[in-house]
Amino acid sequence: MRVIDHRPSLHIAEVPSPTPKAGEVLIRVAYAGVNRPDILQRRGSYPPPADATPYMGLEVSGTIIGLGEGVNNWKVGQQVCALTPGGGYAEEVVTAAGHCFPIPQGFSMLQAAAVPETYLTVWANLIERGRLRAGETVLIHGGSSGIGITAIHLAKWVGAIVITTVGNEEKMRICTSLGADHVINYKTQDFQTVVKEITHGQGVNMVLDMVAGPYVEKNLRSLALEGRLVQIAFLQGSKVEVDWNTLMMRRLTFTGSTLRARPLEEKSRLVQTLHARIWPELEAGRLLPVIDSEFPFNEVEKAHDLMESSVHIGKIMLKVGHD
């Protein structure tokens, strides 16, 4: 099969097809989502787990073409979208059977591949770890990214008030159209100051952040009493100097998580929860992914360049095989 290898630079390689182990399925890939962790893995700063494939790609859609021992909840020929431990940038990929979803009714394979990694990450961090509830106010950084748009969707779904940050007026308009209550242009406005104005000095109940670096202390100072800061990435650095008195005096919680490193059983539980809670919304035409662009398999470098530029709005997708 063909796969995108990033060692030492992005190129198409021919490698043996993977074989599903017990509890796994083999998927012929139609589309793969391009995500920020793929960029980090290519740079060498986000290595895959020791037992995972070395190739990139954390979410796919496609058709099951093989079953490992003990798999009885899926059949060969079924179309699925799935969270993968890596290897999604390939014509075939294996993943745990419990990490597969049925294609939402009415979805194309392109749309379906935009869901697993992004929606599971947001659900795990915004809803479960962040405990966002109706009536609370949340600050979501990077509101026009795939993660950001999904976070806006799910925050409004639970009944929260959404403040988000973006880098230009077009992105401001998009986030407003998606339901954000307040949109801050971080290039022309200081988000900490604006948050204080919006909340009449109280601060927000939760911050979802992937920037870190200089944002960490400003995020902490933007939180209300008993507020929660949930960190999901460190785009501007994970080593920072912070005055932690703010955390103690305001009784704040600073937490975070990654999805890839979680145990298989935990990811299966998240899949079941998302399927039960969010699939009915998707099939009703709500909370839909926003897709910025689609690239053919041999133009993966252009897809990565676009991701690194941060000018995109929504998901970047890689077309691997046939729908």
C-alpha positions, 0 to 999 in steps of 0.5 A, spaced: 500 500 500 501 507 499 503 511 505 505 518 507 512 517 510 515 524 513 522 521 514 526 525 513 521 529 509 514 528 506 514 523 501 509 517 498 512 510 500 510 503 498 510 499 505 506 492 506 499 492 508 498 492 516 494 486 519 489 487 524 490 484 531 485 481 535 480 486 537 482 490 531 479 492 524 483 494 517 480 500 514 481 502 506 481 509 507 477 514 503 479 520 507 484 522 513 483 529 517 490 533 517 491 535 524 496 539 528 499 533 532 501 531 525 505 537 524 508 536 531 509 529 529 513 530 523 517 535 526 519 530 531 516 533 537 510 528 538 512 521 537 507 516 537 506 511 542 511 505 542 506 500 539 503 504 534 505 505 527 510 511 525 506 514 520 501 520 521 494 520 521 489 520 527 482 520 524 479 517 517 473 515 514 473 508 509 470 501 508 472 495 513 476 490 509 478 486 514 477 483 522 481 481 527 480 475 532 474 477 536 471 482 532 463 481 532 460 488 532 463 490 525 462 486 518 467 487 512 464 492 507 461 496 512 463 504 512 466 507 518 469 513 521 474 512 526 480 514 531 486 511 529 493 511 533 496 513 527 497 511 520 491 514 517 495 517 511 495 511 508 491 507 503 489 502 509 490 503 516 488 498 523 485 501 529 481 498 535 474 496 533 472 500 539 474 506 536 470 506 530 463 510 528 458 508 523 458 514 518 453 519 520 446 518 516 447 524 511 454 525 511 459 524 506 465 520 507 469 527 507 465 530 512 465 523 516 473 523 516 473 530 519 469 528 526 473 523 530 479 526 533 477 533 533 470 531 536 473 526 541 478 531 543 473 537 544 468 532 548 474 529 553 476 536 554 471 541 554 465 537 557 468 532 561 475 534 564 472 542 563 465 540 566 462 546 562 455 547 564 449 551 561 449 558 563 457 558 564 462 563 560 467 559 556 473 562 553 475 558 547 482 560 543 483 559 536 476 559 534 476 558 527 480 552 527 477 545 527 478 544 534 475 551 535 469 551 531 467 544 534 468 547 541 464 553 539 458 548 537 459 543 543 459 549 548 453 552 545 450 545 545 450 545 553 448 552 553 454 556 555 456 563 553 462 563 548 467 568 548 473 566 542 479 569 539 481 569 532 486 573 528 482 577 523 475 580 521 473 574 516 474 569 522 470 573 526 464 573 522 465 566 521 465 564 529 459 569 530 455 566 524 457 559 528 454 562 535 460 565 538 457 570 543 463 575 543 469 574 538 476 577 540 481 579 534 487 577 538 492 581 534 488 588 535 485 587 542 488 584 549 483 578 550 484 579 558 482 586 558 476 584 553 474 578 557 474 582 563 469 588 560 465 582 557 464 579 564 464 585 568 470 584 572 468 577 574 472 573 569 470 566 565 468 560 568 473 556 563 478 557 558 480 552 553 487 553 550 492 550 545 497 556 545 500 556 552 506 560 552 505 567 554 497 565 554 498 561 560 498 567 566 493 571 562 488 565 561 489 564 569 487 572 570 481 571 565 478 566 570 473 567 575 473 564 582 473 557 581 475 557 574 478 552 570 483 552 565 484 546 560 490 546 556 490 541 550 496 543 546 503 548 547 503 552 540 507 557 543 511 553 548 510 549 554 515 552 559 513 558 562 514 562 568 507 564 572 505 567 578 501 561 581 498 566 587 493 567 582 491 560 582 491 559 589 487 566 591 482 564 586 481 557 587 483 555 580 484 548 577 489 548 571 488 541 567 489 538 561 490 532 557 491 528 550 487 523 547 492 519 543 496 517 550 489 514 553 488 507 554 484 503 549 478 502 553 478 509 555 478 511 548 472 506 547 468 509 552 469 516 549 467 513 542 461 510 545 459 517 549 460 521 543 456 516 539 450 516 544 450 524 545 452 527 539 451 523 533 443 524 533 445 532 533 450 530 527 444 526 523 439 532 524 444 537 521 446 540 527 454 541 530 456 540 523 464 540 521 466 546 517 471 543 512 476 549 509 479 545 504 481 538 501 488 536 498 489 529 494 494 524 497 500 527 493 499 534 495 500 532 503 505 537 503 501 543 501 496 541 506 501 541 512 503 548 509 496 550 510 495 548 517 502 551 519 500 558 516 493 558 520 490 562 515 485 556 514 478 556 517 475 549 519 478 542 517 483 540 512 482 534 509 486 529 505 483 525 500 486 518 500 482 513 496 475 512 493 469 514 497 
